[in-house]
Every structure is written in C-alpha cells, then in structure tokens.
Amino acid sequence: MADEHAATSEGQAQDIAAIPDPTDVRYLTPASCEITLDAMESLHVRLADGTDLAGVYPVYAFPVACPDGFVSLVHSSPASGEREIGIIRDLTEFPEAQAELVRSALKRRYFVHTILQIRRIAWESGFVAFDVETDKGDVSFLMRLQQDRAVDYGRTGKVLIDLDENRYLIPDVQALDSEQRDTFTRFVYW
C-alpha cells in the first residue's frame, strides 16, 4: 500500500511538473508567435510550438506610460477560462501588420476621448460635471472628485475617468488656454 501511494504521489508530481507554471512570465516575440485575425475577425495567435489560440485579446499593463509595450495577450475559452499567453515587451519589434492588429484591438478595448476644449466644469449632484469638445465630438460626463479618477498622463497631462469608466485624455493641461486651465485646476488640483 505504501509503495502504491508513493508511486501515485510520484506520478502526480511528474504531471504537475509538466504543466507550465502560470505565474511564470512568458515574453512574446516575433520568433515565438505569429498574430493574425481569425474568420471571426478576432485575434488569433500561433505559438512556435504549434499551438493555435483563437479568441485572444490584448490588455495593457501600462496604458499611459507604455502604449506600445508591455501588452498582455490573453486567451479566453469556455473550456479553460481566461489564461495569459504572454507579454509583448515592445510592439515595434513585431512586423507592422501584426503590431497594427494588436493596436486596433487595444483601441477597441480602451476607447479614449481626447479633450480638445473645456466648455464648462461645475458641481452637479455631488459630482464634477464636464461639458467638453473631444476628438469624437461634444461630450458631457460626470466624474467623482477622487484622485484615482484624474490620473497623471506623462508630466503635464491627465486622464479623467467618468462614472461609467470611460476615459478622457487631456494630453497637456498647460496647453489649455488660461481660462480653461484655471477652471480645470480649480476642480482637479492634484
């Protein structure tokens, strides 16, 4: 009985050793994977070992600091759930066509309005109400007055996050005209 238990434990240890450690970081390179679109227009990744993965989506690790780097590719399937395939350190290392597929998927996932002009900022029902012109048209939105809702973008910019988790980018607060800048910093002073 003891020998049988030892053999079973040894067999389980070998099985576990064969499974890649999910906490290990795998960096993806053009040599280790190829990124294409599948028939459903979603990302498809073929790994160097021949593994084909459909239903892949990209996730930023540092969306503001590294928009072209440290992009995690995640595979989602009903059978295995969500699993990280690996991390792309730098999209510019990939062929332009593959890098553009990932960038397009990121743009769909991280939809960001760039604020061109601030028309009005005021208190409304305990929230900060913005009326702005963006690169995608006129927008009004509400934001909580919390530091994590207006985060730094580079040295002089801000990313504002509204109640619905939409993102609004001011690339350079200092580039706003003086009236807009004064109004903005009266509400968002950090």
Protein Blocks (a to p, Z undefined) as FASTA:
>chain_A
ZZmmmmmmmmmmmmmmmpccfkbccdddfklpccdddfkopacdddfkopacehiacddf
blmlmmmgoiacddddfklopadfbdcfblklpcfklmmmmmmmmmmmmccdddfbdfbd
cdeehiacdddddfkbccdddddddfkloccehjlbccdddfkopacddfblklpcfklm
mmmmmmmmZZ
